[in-house]
Amino acid sequence: MRAAAAALLTLAALAVAGCGGGTKSNGEATKTPAQVLRDVKQAAAGASSVHVAGTIVSSGQSIGLDLTMVRGKGGKGTLRLGTLSIDLVRLGGKAYIRGSDAFYTKFAGAAAAQLLHGKWLEGSATSGNFTAFVGLTDIDKLIRQLVTGHGTATNAGETTYKGEKAVALNDKTQGGTLYIAATGSPLPLAIVGTKTGHTGTVTFTDWNANATVTAPAGAIDLSKLGSG
């Protein structure tokens, strides 16, 4: 579970999408990749929330995500690891997961899966097995990975992505293209992975939406069971 979540973070952190707004060119098409990424970091620094969604394939493993992140609080959503799925909530230093029956069976056994059916598990988000999920629910960590976790990039200039004016940064080392709004605020629109073994698309939308994160009721505290 930790390895899959870490792989997901590495790939998902290459993608941030949003709506730049406006009609006038923001000048990113003529800047160096380093300058563009600095502008991306600055533009996204004040975001209060964002929605992340997409599917990637890493080393033959299909990984899907549908997550909402709220700055300074945490995040919530669903992860899919092949045929397994996990509902996830992180609120500050606490993390909560609710696995599908197949997930609980794989990691805890059939008997435990029956007992845990539909139940949430609570654990520390700062130590133990749940720490891998922090990076998937923290806007700042994601943006940091976006602007540093890339190889040699080139600015291909202005194009369009799903009908929206965009600037394309091509990563020659790791493969893939990062699309950034060419008008208004230079928020990234999406990244499309093209490297063999690491393909798929992840997008971030709904920047600054009125999103909230709350702890699920009735979660089983693993620390009180001597497991957290």
GULOMI-985074 format. One record per residue (C-alpha): residue in one letter; x negated, y, z. Coordinates in nm, 2 decimals, always signed. Each point is the difference from the previous one (the first is absolute). Layout:
BEGIN
+------+--------+--------+--------+
: rest :      x :      y :      z :
+------+--------+--------+--------+
:    A :      X :      Y :      Z :
...
+------+--------+--------+--------+
! end
This chain:
BEGIN
+------+--------+--------+--------+
: rest :      x :      y :      z :
+------+--------+--------+--------+
:    M :  +0.00 :  +0.00 :  +0.00 :
:    R :  -0.28 :  +0.24 :  +0.09 :
:    A :  -0.19 :  -0.08 :  -0.32 :
:    A :  +0.30 :  +0.05 :  -0.22 :
:    A :  +0.09 :  +0.33 :  +0.17 :
:    A :  -0.36 :  +0.12 :  -0.04 :
:    A :  +0.00 :  -0.08 :  -0.37 :
:    L :  +0.33 :  +0.18 :  -0.03 :
:    L :  -0.14 :  +0.31 :  +0.17 :
:    T :  -0.30 :  +0.01 :  -0.23 :
:    L :  +0.21 :  -0.01 :  -0.31 :
:    A :  +0.29 :  +0.21 :  +0.12 :
:    A :  -0.24 :  +0.27 :  +0.12 :
:    L :  -0.09 :  +0.07 :  -0.36 :
:    A :  +0.35 :  +0.13 :  -0.07 :
:    V :  +0.19 :  +0.30 :  +0.12 :
:    A :  +0.29 :  +0.15 :  -0.19 :
:    G :  +0.22 :  +0.30 :  +0.04 :
:    C :  +0.17 :  +0.28 :  -0.18 :
:    G :  -0.22 :  +0.30 :  -0.08 :
:    G :  +0.27 :  +0.23 :  -0.11 :
:    G :  -0.02 :  +0.31 :  -0.22 :
:    T :  -0.07 :  +0.03 :  -0.37 :
:    K :  -0.33 :  +0.19 :  -0.02 :
:    S :  -0.32 :  -0.21 :  -0.03 :
:    N :  -0.19 :  -0.02 :  +0.32 :
:    G :  -0.34 :  -0.02 :  -0.17 :
:    E :  -0.09 :  -0.36 :  +0.12 :
:    A :  -0.04 :  -0.12 :  -0.36 :
:    T :  -0.32 :  +0.20 :  -0.04 :
:    K :  -0.16 :  -0.08 :  +0.33 :
:    T :  -0.25 :  -0.27 :  +0.09 :
:    P :  +0.13 :  -0.32 :  +0.17 :
:    A :  -0.16 :  +0.10 :  +0.33 :
:    Q :  +0.17 :  +0.34 :  -0.02 :
:    V :  +0.34 :  -0.16 :  -0.08 :
:    L :  -0.02 :  -0.24 :  +0.29 :
:    R :  -0.09 :  +0.28 :  +0.24 :
:    D :  +0.31 :  +0.19 :  -0.12 :
:    V :  +0.21 :  -0.31 :  +0.05 :
:    K :  -0.12 :  -0.03 :  +0.36 :
:    Q :  +0.08 :  +0.36 :  +0.07 :
:    A :  +0.34 :  -0.02 :  -0.16 :
:    A :  +0.10 :  -0.31 :  +0.19 :
:    A :  -0.15 :  +0.11 :  +0.33 :
:    G :  +0.32 :  +0.17 :  +0.11 :
:    A :  +0.24 :  -0.27 :  -0.10 :
:    S :  +0.24 :  -0.10 :  +0.28 :
:    S :  +0.12 :  -0.32 :  -0.16 :
:    V :  -0.03 :  -0.21 :  -0.32 :
:    H :  +0.15 :  -0.32 :  -0.14 :
:    V :  -0.23 :  -0.27 :  -0.14 :
:    A :  +0.13 :  -0.28 :  -0.23 :
:    G :  -0.14 :  -0.24 :  -0.26 :
:    T :  -0.14 :  -0.34 :  -0.07 :
:    I :  -0.36 :  -0.10 :  -0.06 :
:    V :  -0.17 :  -0.33 :  -0.07 :
:    S :  -0.33 :  -0.06 :  +0.18 :
:    S :  -0.20 :  -0.31 :  -0.08 :
:    G :  +0.32 :  -0.17 :  -0.11 :
:    Q :  +0.20 :  +0.10 :  +0.31 :
:    S :  +0.31 :  +0.21 :  -0.06 :
:    I :  +0.03 :  +0.28 :  +0.26 :
:    G :  +0.30 :  +0.23 :  +0.01 :
:    L :  +0.06 :  +0.30 :  +0.23 :
:    D :  +0.29 :  +0.24 :  +0.07 :
:    L :  -0.11 :  +0.23 :  +0.28 :
:    T :  +0.08 :  +0.34 :  +0.14 :
:    M :  -0.27 :  +0.19 :  +0.18 :
:    V :  +0.06 :  +0.28 :  +0.24 :
:    R :  -0.30 :  +0.22 :  +0.10 :
:    G :  -0.09 :  -0.02 :  +0.37 :
:    K :  +0.25 :  -0.27 :  +0.07 :
:    G :  -0.06 :  -0.31 :  -0.21 :
:    G :  +0.20 :  -0.19 :  -0.26 :
:    K :  +0.26 :  -0.26 :  -0.09 :
:    G :  +0.09 :  -0.23 :  -0.28 :
:    T :  -0.06 :  -0.34 :  -0.15 :
:    L :  -0.30 :  -0.19 :  -0.13 :
:    R :  +0.01 :  -0.31 :  -0.22 :
:    L :  -0.29 :  -0.24 :  -0.01 :
:    G :  +0.09 :  -0.25 :  -0.28 :
:    T :  +0.31 :  -0.18 :  +0.12 :
:    L :  -0.03 :  +0.14 :  +0.36 :
:    S :  +0.14 :  +0.33 :  +0.12 :
:    I :  -0.04 :  +0.22 :  +0.30 :
:    D :  +0.20 :  +0.29 :  +0.13 :
:    L :  -0.24 :  +0.25 :  +0.17 :
:    V :  +0.03 :  +0.29 :  +0.23 :
:    R :  -0.29 :  +0.20 :  +0.15 :
:    L :  +0.07 :  +0.27 :  +0.26 :
:    G :  -0.31 :  +0.15 :  +0.15 :
:    G :  -0.21 :  -0.27 :  +0.16 :
:    K :  +0.27 :  -0.26 :  -0.02 :
:    A :  +0.07 :  -0.23 :  -0.30 :
:    Y :  +0.30 :  -0.22 :  -0.07 :
:    I :  +0.05 :  -0.28 :  -0.25 :
:    R :  +0.29 :  -0.21 :  -0.09 :
:    G :  -0.10 :  -0.29 :  -0.23 :
:    S :  +0.22 :  -0.20 :  -0.23 :
:    D :  +0.07 :  -0.36 :  +0.10 :
:    A :  -0.27 :  -0.11 :  -0.25 :
:    F :  -0.25 :  +0.24 :  +0.15 :
:    Y :  +0.06 :  -0.12 :  +0.36 :
:    T :  -0.01 :  -0.36 :  -0.12 :
:    K :  -0.34 :  +0.05 :  -0.17 :
:    F :  -0.17 :  +0.18 :  +0.29 :
:    A :  +0.18 :  -0.14 :  +0.31 :
:    G :  +0.16 :  -0.33 :  -0.11 :
:    A :  +0.35 :  -0.12 :  -0.07 :
:    A :  +0.11 :  -0.02 :  +0.37 :
:    A :  -0.12 :  +0.35 :  +0.07 :
:    A :  +0.16 :  +0.13 :  -0.32 :
:    Q :  +0.34 :  -0.12 :  +0.13 :
:    L :  -0.05 :  +0.19 :  +0.33 :
:    L :  -0.13 :  +0.31 :  -0.18 :
:    H :  +0.27 :  +0.01 :  -0.27 :
:    G :  +0.10 :  +0.37 :  -0.05 :
:    K :  -0.21 :  +0.12 :  +0.30 :
:    W :  -0.25 :  +0.28 :  +0.01 :
:    L :  -0.35 :  -0.04 :  +0.16 :
:    E :  -0.17 :  +0.29 :  +0.17 :
:    G :  -0.37 :  +0.04 :  +0.04 :
:    S :  -0.28 :  +0.25 :  +0.02 :
:    A :  -0.08 :  +0.20 :  -0.32 :
:    T :  -0.35 :  +0.08 :  +0.13 :
:    S :  -0.13 :  -0.35 :  +0.09 :
:    G :  +0.08 :  -0.35 :  -0.10 :
:    N :  +0.16 :  -0.14 :  -0.31 :
:    F :  +0.23 :  +0.30 :  -0.07 :
:    T :  -0.28 :  +0.25 :  -0.06 :
:    A :  -0.01 :  -0.09 :  -0.37 :
:    F :  +0.34 :  +0.16 :  -0.04 :
:    V :  -0.11 :  +0.35 :  +0.12 :
:    G :  -0.16 :  +0.09 :  -0.33 :
:    L :  +0.33 :  -0.08 :  -0.17 :
:    T :  +0.19 :  +0.24 :  +0.21 :
:    D :  -0.23 :  +0.30 :  +0.04 :
:    I :  +0.01 :  +0.27 :  -0.27 :
:    D :  -0.34 :  +0.14 :  +0.09 :
:    K :  -0.17 :  -0.34 :  -0.02 :
:    L :  +0.15 :  -0.06 :  -0.34 :
:    I :  -0.10 :  +0.34 :  -0.14 :
:    R :  -0.35 :  -0.05 :  +0.14 :
:    Q :  -0.03 :  -0.33 :  -0.18 :
:    L :  +0.14 :  +0.15 :  -0.32 :
:    V :  -0.27 :  +0.27 :  -0.03 :
:    T :  -0.29 :  -0.23 :  +0.10 :
:    G :  +0.09 :  -0.35 :  -0.10 :
:    H :  -0.06 :  +0.03 :  -0.37 :
:    G :  -0.29 :  -0.06 :  -0.24 :
:    T :  -0.13 :  +0.21 :  -0.29 :
:    A :  +0.30 :  +0.20 :  -0.13 :
:    T :  +0.06 :  +0.22 :  -0.31 :
:    N :  +0.26 :  +0.26 :  -0.05 :
:    A :  +0.19 :  -0.09 :  -0.32 :
:    G :  +0.19 :  +0.33 :  +0.01 :
:    E :  +0.38 :  +0.06 :  -0.03 :
:    T :  +0.25 :  -0.27 :  -0.09 :
:    T :  +0.34 :  -0.11 :  +0.12 :
:    Y :  +0.10 :  -0.26 :  +0.25 :
:    K :  +0.37 :  -0.11 :  -0.01 :
:    G :  +0.09 :  +0.33 :  -0.17 :
:    E :  -0.19 :  +0.22 :  +0.24 :
:    K :  -0.31 :  +0.21 :  -0.09 :
:    A :  -0.30 :  -0.16 :  +0.16 :
:    V :  -0.38 :  -0.01 :  +0.01 :
:    A :  -0.16 :  -0.34 :  -0.04 :
:    L :  -0.31 :  -0.11 :  +0.19 :
:    N :  -0.14 :  -0.32 :  -0.13 :
:    D :  -0.21 :  -0.21 :  +0.23 :
:    K :  -0.26 :  -0.17 :  -0.21 :
:    T :  -0.15 :  -0.20 :  +0.29 :
:    Q :  +0.31 :  -0.15 :  +0.16 :
:    G :  +0.24 :  +0.03 :  -0.29 :
:    G :  +0.33 :  +0.19 :  +0.01 :
:    T :  +0.14 :  +0.34 :  -0.06 :
:    L :  +0.11 :  +0.26 :  +0.26 :
:    Y :  +0.27 :  +0.23 :  -0.12 :
:    I :  +0.02 :  +0.34 :  +0.17 :
:    A :  +0.26 :  +0.28 :  -0.05 :
:    A :  -0.13 :  +0.25 :  -0.26 :
:    T :  +0.24 :  +0.27 :  +0.12 :
:    G :  +0.07 :  +0.14 :  +0.34 :
:    S :  -0.18 :  -0.17 :  +0.29 :
:    P :  -0.25 :  -0.26 :  -0.12 :
:    L :  +0.15 :  -0.30 :  +0.18 :
:    P :  -0.07 :  -0.33 :  -0.16 :
:    L :  +0.28 :  -0.17 :  -0.18 :
:    A :  -0.11 :  -0.37 :  -0.02 :
:    I :  -0.29 :  -0.22 :  -0.07 :
:    V :  +0.02 :  -0.29 :  -0.24 :
:    G :  -0.26 :  -0.28 :  +0.07 :
:    T :  -0.15 :  -0.17 :  -0.30 :
:    K :  -0.30 :  -0.19 :  +0.13 :
:    T :  +0.03 :  -0.37 :  -0.03 :
:    G :  +0.11 :  -0.15 :  +0.33 :
:    H :  +0.12 :  +0.34 :  +0.12 :
:    T :  +0.30 :  +0.12 :  -0.20 :
:    G :  +0.33 :  +0.17 :  +0.06 :
:    T :  +0.15 :  +0.34 :  +0.08 :
:    V :  +0.06 :  +0.18 :  +0.33 :
:    T :  +0.17 :  +0.34 :  +0.02 :
:    F :  +0.07 :  +0.24 :  +0.28 :
:    T :  +0.31 :  +0.21 :  -0.01 :
:    D :  +0.23 :  +0.21 :  +0.23 :
:    W :  -0.27 :  +0.22 :  +0.14 :
:    N :  +0.12 :  +0.20 :  +0.30 :
:    A :  +0.34 :  -0.18 :  +0.01 :
:    N :  +0.19 :  +0.00 :  +0.33 :
:    A :  -0.13 :  -0.34 :  +0.11 :
:    T :  -0.01 :  -0.15 :  +0.35 :
:    V :  -0.15 :  -0.30 :  +0.17 :
:    T :  +0.15 :  -0.17 :  +0.30 :
:    A :  -0.09 :  -0.31 :  +0.20 :
:    P :  +0.22 :  -0.30 :  -0.07 :
:    A :  +0.22 :  -0.11 :  +0.30 :
:    G :  -0.06 :  -0.33 :  +0.18 :
:    A :  -0.36 :  -0.06 :  -0.13 :
:    I :  -0.19 :  -0.28 :  +0.17 :
:    D :  -0.31 :  +0.15 :  +0.17 :
:    L :  -0.29 :  -0.23 :  -0.08 :
:    S :  -0.22 :  +0.15 :  +0.27 :
:    K :  +0.25 :  -0.13 :  +0.26 :
:    L :  -0.03 :  -0.35 :  -0.15 :
:    G :  -0.38 :  +0.02 :  +0.03 :
:    S :  -0.03 :  +0.01 :  -0.38 :
:    G :  -0.05 :  +0.37 :  -0.07 :
+------+--------+--------+--------+
! end
